[in-house]
């Protein structure tokens, strides 16, 4: 019999897209799964829709938090209830392609890995594909600087028992924090095939308060996990993310209180990484 895959679906007021998300799980070629829908205090028709699906399929279970607990704690509740040998989670506005679970499970088994992730399409609010997130085998090194995992992944119960729960202090970057903690201990299986559709909403981080929280939490996340990868090997990625990338993204925003810090990190990255690397390349070329 196929091992059980537990899928946690944390949801808050997700009536608009949740049917598409759940239907994509029902359409999987891999059949031995359970879906745990964890409602984080929805006030729309989320509960009605979830209970409708649970009544039709015994593999689907619905739970409602007593209060709004936010995403990390909602995920932790879901995984504490999960019975699967392999674990993953999805979002109410995203959906799997039919072979997603089967392909990721096969990759773990065939490659002898504990953590796998796949490429995915990025769609807009209307469902149109606007770009593709393609994964690569360089994930273990690059994950200190960027989030290469995307939204389609699967990991073993061994990983969950080793790495532990999602960190409640990492709201907005809880997944990035978790992938860093996993990759510090396990080499991932990277699947170039597109197995998932990730919906990007315009303005997801537009509010000043939300952007400030994201920036502060992201920096805390990077500082927290850097030692797990070796300071020398990943310091270039660390400074690249805090400096060059964030500077490029936010420099045009004059209200961004982190702009000065990004400029500092960019300068530091240039001095300790880019200049020596360019000199090294010139020397090698002339040998």
Helices and strands as residue ranges (DSSP letters): E 5-11, H 18-26, E 33-39, H 46-56, E 60-64, H 70-81, E 86-91, E 95-96, H 100-111, E 115-123, E 129-133, H 139-142, E 153-156, H 157-163, G 168-170, H 174-183, E 189-199, H 208-225, G 226-229, H 231-239, I 240-245, H 246-250, H 259-269, I 270-274, H 275-286
